[in-house]
Amino acid sequence: MLLITDGPAYFDKFAKVMLTAKAASTSKTAARRRHREPLTGRLLTFDALALRFTEFRIEKSPSRRCCGADRLVDRLIDYEEAPCAAAPAERLTPAGLKDLMAKNATLDIVDIREAGELAEGTLPVFRHVPVEKLLAGSDSLLDPQTLTLLVCRSDKRSLHAATVLRTRGYSGPLPVLQGGIPAWLQEPP
């Protein structure tokens, strides 16, 4: 049952009661339907503003860890315990990167920006692998034995790429440059 307790001023008591009654009626309809046929292969969502349910078909994919032949998720578990849930990417500050470079650490810096963005500035030693190429299944471009630093303009694409690579099973160290290229360029030498 949906009960609106605090709403905009234009919701008077009558409107709240009508919305609550409509939501209760809609949820009863969905519950009856649910008992008739299982939701296997479907996702049922509820739009609270329109007060309607929408059903989406979800196809199985052998490559997914949750529905493939060698699936890792076979029961309800907490998200943090899911084997396909990625650990958050470590963020490396520009100062931390300079320290690593000064120590001559084995470091693979991968700039995942588009080719046109490289004119904004780059790091001294880097490889350019656009994010689309990296996420298209080309994670063989990365060596899990080497510290690989992902770099982009702001760090958002790098964080996304690191998360996707982790969910696909990449096991090597994969930090991202905090603040991206602008933060690197503002760091004093």
C-alpha positions as CSV (number, residue, x, y, z in Angstrom):
1,M,0.0,0.0,0.0
2,L,1.3,3.4,-0.9
3,L,0.5,6.1,1.7
4,I,1.5,9.7,1.0
5,T,2.1,11.5,4.2
6,D,4.1,14.6,3.1
7,G,3.5,16.0,-0.3
8,P,3.4,19.3,-2.1
9,A,0.8,21.8,-0.9
10,Y,-1.5,21.0,-3.8
11,F,-2.2,17.5,-2.5
12,D,-5.2,17.9,-0.3
13,K,-6.5,15.1,2.0
14,F,-8.9,13.9,-0.7
15,A,-6.2,13.5,-3.3
16,K,-4.0,11.6,-0.7
17,V,-6.9,9.2,0.0
18,M,-7.6,8.6,-3.7
19,L,-3.9,7.9,-4.5
20,T,-3.7,5.5,-1.5
21,A,-6.8,3.6,-2.7
22,K,-5.6,3.5,-6.3
23,A,-2.2,2.2,-5.2
24,A,-3.8,-0.5,-3.0
25,S,-6.0,-1.6,-5.9
26,T,-3.1,-1.7,-8.3
27,S,-0.9,-3.7,-6.0
28,K,-3.8,-6.2,-5.4
29,T,-4.0,-6.7,-9.2
30,A,-0.3,-7.2,-9.4
31,A,-0.4,-9.7,-6.5
32,R,-3.2,-11.7,-8.2
33,R,-1.3,-11.8,-11.4
34,R,2.0,-12.8,-9.7
35,H,0.2,-15.8,-8.1
36,R,-1.1,-16.9,-11.5
37,E,2.2,-16.9,-13.4
38,P,5.8,-16.5,-12.1
39,L,8.0,-13.6,-13.0
40,T,10.8,-15.8,-14.4
41,G,12.5,-13.9,-17.1
42,R,10.6,-10.7,-16.3
43,L,11.1,-7.6,-14.2
44,L,8.1,-5.9,-12.7
45,T,8.4,-2.2,-11.8
46,F,5.9,0.2,-10.3
47,D,5.7,3.8,-11.4
48,A,4.4,5.7,-8.4
49,L,3.6,8.9,-10.3
50,A,1.5,7.2,-13.0
51,L,0.3,4.5,-10.5
52,R,1.0,1.6,-13.0
53,F,3.1,-1.5,-13.2
54,T,5.4,-2.1,-16.2
55,E,6.8,-5.4,-17.1
56,F,10.2,-5.9,-18.9
57,R,11.5,-9.1,-20.5
58,I,15.0,-10.1,-19.4
59,E,16.8,-12.6,-21.6
60,K,19.3,-15.0,-20.2
61,S,22.9,-14.6,-21.4
62,P,25.5,-17.4,-21.1
63,S,28.2,-14.7,-20.5
64,R,26.6,-13.3,-17.4
65,R,27.7,-14.5,-14.0
66,C,24.2,-14.5,-12.6
67,C,22.4,-16.6,-15.3
68,G,25.1,-18.4,-17.4
69,A,26.0,-22.1,-17.2
70,D,28.7,-21.5,-14.6
71,R,26.8,-18.9,-12.7
72,L,28.1,-17.7,-9.3
73,V,24.8,-16.3,-8.0
74,D,22.2,-19.0,-7.4
75,R,20.3,-17.6,-4.4
76,L,19.4,-14.3,-2.8
77,I,22.4,-12.7,-1.2
78,D,23.5,-9.3,0.0
79,Y,25.0,-7.1,-2.7
80,E,28.3,-6.8,-0.8
81,E,28.6,-10.6,-0.7
82,A,27.9,-11.1,-4.5
83,P,30.9,-12.6,-6.3
84,C,30.3,-10.4,-9.3
85,A,30.0,-7.2,-7.2
86,A,33.1,-5.1,-7.9
87,A,35.2,-3.6,-5.1
88,P,35.3,0.2,-5.4
89,A,38.3,1.4,-7.4
90,E,41.3,2.8,-5.5
91,R,41.9,6.5,-6.2
92,L,45.5,7.6,-6.6
93,T,46.2,11.3,-6.0
94,P,48.5,13.2,-8.4
95,A,51.1,13.5,-5.6
96,G,50.9,9.8,-5.0
97,L,51.4,9.1,-8.7
98,K,54.5,11.4,-8.7
99,D,55.9,9.4,-5.7
100,L,55.3,6.1,-7.6
101,M,57.0,7.5,-10.7
102,A,60.0,8.7,-8.7
103,K,60.4,5.3,-7.2
104,N,60.5,3.8,-10.7
105,A,57.7,1.5,-9.8
106,T,56.5,-0.8,-12.6
107,L,53.5,1.2,-13.7
108,D,51.3,1.0,-16.8
109,I,49.4,4.3,-17.3
110,V,46.4,3.9,-19.6
111,D,44.7,7.0,-20.8
112,I,41.2,6.0,-21.8
113,R,40.1,9.4,-23.2
114,E,39.1,9.9,-26.8
115,A,41.9,10.8,-29.2
116,G,40.6,14.4,-29.5
117,E,40.9,14.9,-25.7
118,L,44.6,14.2,-25.6
119,A,45.4,17.8,-26.7
120,E,44.2,19.0,-23.3
121,G,47.4,17.4,-21.8
122,T,48.8,14.0,-20.9
123,L,51.0,12.3,-18.5
124,P,54.7,11.8,-19.3
125,V,54.6,8.1,-20.1
126,F,51.2,6.6,-21.1
127,R,49.4,4.3,-23.4
128,H,46.3,5.5,-25.2
129,V,43.4,2.9,-25.2
130,P,40.0,4.5,-25.7
131,V,37.4,3.4,-23.1
132,E,35.2,1.9,-25.8
133,K,38.1,-0.4,-26.9
134,L,38.9,-1.3,-23.4
135,L,35.3,-2.1,-22.5
136,A,34.7,-4.0,-25.7
137,G,36.3,-7.0,-24.2
138,S,39.9,-5.9,-24.8
139,D,41.0,-6.3,-21.2
140,S,43.7,-8.6,-22.6
141,L,45.5,-5.2,-23.2
142,L,46.1,-5.1,-19.4
143,D,48.6,-7.2,-17.5
144,P,47.2,-8.3,-14.1
145,Q,50.8,-8.6,-12.7
146,T,51.4,-4.8,-13.4
147,L,50.0,-1.9,-11.5
148,T,47.7,-0.3,-14.1
149,L,46.5,3.3,-13.6
150,L,43.4,4.4,-15.5
151,V,43.3,8.0,-16.5
152,C,40.6,10.2,-18.0
153,R,39.5,13.8,-17.9
154,S,37.8,13.8,-14.5
155,D,38.0,10.2,-13.2
156,K,34.4,9.3,-13.8
157,R,35.1,7.2,-16.9
158,S,38.1,5.7,-15.2
159,L,36.0,4.6,-12.2
160,H,33.3,3.2,-14.5
161,A,35.9,1.3,-16.6
162,A,37.6,-0.1,-13.5
163,T,34.2,-1.3,-12.1
164,V,33.3,-3.0,-15.4
165,L,36.7,-4.7,-15.6
166,R,36.4,-5.9,-12.0
167,T,33.0,-7.4,-12.7
168,R,34.4,-9.2,-15.7
169,G,37.0,-10.8,-13.5
170,Y,40.1,-8.6,-13.9
171,S,42.2,-9.3,-10.8
172,G,45.2,-7.0,-11.1
173,P,45.7,-3.7,-9.3
174,L,43.6,-1.0,-11.1
175,P,43.6,2.4,-9.4
176,V,42.4,5.6,-11.1
177,L,43.9,9.0,-11.1
178,Q,41.8,11.1,-8.7
179,G,40.6,14.3,-10.4
180,G,41.9,13.1,-13.8
181,I,44.2,15.1,-16.1
182,P,43.2,18.5,-14.8
183,A,44.3,17.5,-11.3
184,W,47.6,16.2,-12.7
185,L,48.2,19.4,-14.6
186,Q,47.5,21.5,-11.5
187,E,50.0,19.5,-9.4
188,P,53.2,21.4,-8.9
189,P,56.3,19.7,-10.3
